[in-house]
Amino acid sequence: MHVLMFSTDVKIFDAKSAVRNRMINYGSIFDRLSIIVVGRGHFTPVAIADNVTAWHISAGGILSWFMLMMRGISIAEFKSVSLVTSQDPFELGFLAWRTAKRLGVPIQLQIHTDFLSPYFAKTFVNKVRVLIARLLLPRADCIRVVSERIKQSLQTTNYRLQTEPVVLPIYVDIKKIHNAEQKFSLRDKYPQFDFIVLSVGRQTIEKNHTLAIRAFRDVVVNHPKAGLVIVGSGPEGDRLKLKVIQDKLEANVVFEEWQDDLVSYYKSADAFLLTSNYEGFGMALVEAAAAGCPIVTTNVGIAGEILKDRLSALVCSVGDARCLAERLIELEVGGRARDSLVLKAEQAINSLSYSEADYLSRYKAALTQCLKTENQI
């Protein structure tokens, strides 16, 4: 089976990235895997394995995306493709769908974010994306979602889907994180803090680190030596640093650039804080639970589905800064309750603990259900 994948992750062109390694693993279960990466920058085509090749199409901004969607792509290289898959049902999905139609092959649309959340369509671009998804999803031969939350959201719509969405979470090597060596301690790195809260993620509007800072302001009132470590980068970075200055939290909030290995951060923090407006899955929640870090989170992704409030995590409504502050203070003073959260969270994510071979088998099955006849497989 020759699979053509559409992605926006330019890390596929980074020889040392986990993303490239994942693509190589995907290629191991197919006869051939071709990847079209659409995004900013310029990258030359590269064979990342004997049967896995990646091409890059430069696109940045609404206008260039629109022109690309209308023009389409050359399909000369892909005559043998038997299936097309897209990492989202939006602009990328439209381009993938047009390509699948031209090739006369089935298409799988993947949904990695909860685009039906009321917090998603707050911008013009995201409103358009919802409309594109509404157009494309009924035309997909199969659909893969990364959580029950997204599947349930789809089931509340009047979309006339051809098939029931398959739930396949993002792969996280839970055992590897659990067993990994802690290489350093945040306590040693920031000895001025006696209670360290970790927040990880891209500095974008939907991740809402502003809410994390606002909640932490109330924590510091009661606990002046508490510290918030924000790891990540993104377009909101400067605005977040200004917010810290405005709230007079320079002594309590530190920023670090994105790290490829976050295990030591999770394992040495006193709490993990996630304040997103929406998530499809929430990989950081799984990583924190696997590392034994107690979790305070907004009700997104696997929160409420796998991580239950007061049982395996402390869950607050989206945007509720007061609740988040109160839950962090609970963790600071809690002993046995904190330990119980950690234990229950580790037990809860066991349902996501696949072997790599099992996960690849599930990934292939989610794709091959799109195929109409045996000779396409």
Secondary structure as UniProt FT lines:
FT   STRAND          2..7
FT   HELIX           10..13
FT   TURN            15..16
FT   HELIX           18..27
FT   TURN            28..29
FT   STRAND          32..39
FT   STRAND          46..49
FT   TURN            50..51
FT   STRAND          52..58
FT   HELIX           62..71
FT   HELIX           76..78
FT   TURN            79..80
FT   STRAND          83..86
FT   HELIX           91..103
FT   STRAND          107..111
FT   TURN            115..116
FT   TURN            118..122
FT   HELIX           124..136
FT   HELIX           137..139
FT   STRAND          142..145
FT   HELIX           148..155
FT   STRAND          166..167
FT   HELIX           174..179
FT   HELIX           186..189
FT   TURN            191..192
FT   STRAND          195..200
FT   HELIX           205..207
FT   HELIX           209..222
FT   TURN            224..225
FT   STRAND          226..231
FT   TURN            235..236
FT   HELIX           237..246
FT   TURN            247..248
FT   TURN            250..252
FT   STRAND          253..256
FT   HELIX           263..268
FT   STRAND          271..274
FT   HELIX           283..291
FT   STRAND          295..298
FT   TURN            301..302
FT   TURN            304..306
FT   TURN            310..312
FT   STRAND          313..316
FT   TURN            318..319
FT   HELIX           321..333
FT   HELIX           336..348
FT   HELIX           349..352
FT   HELIX           356..368
FT   TURN            369..370
FT   HELIX           374..376
//
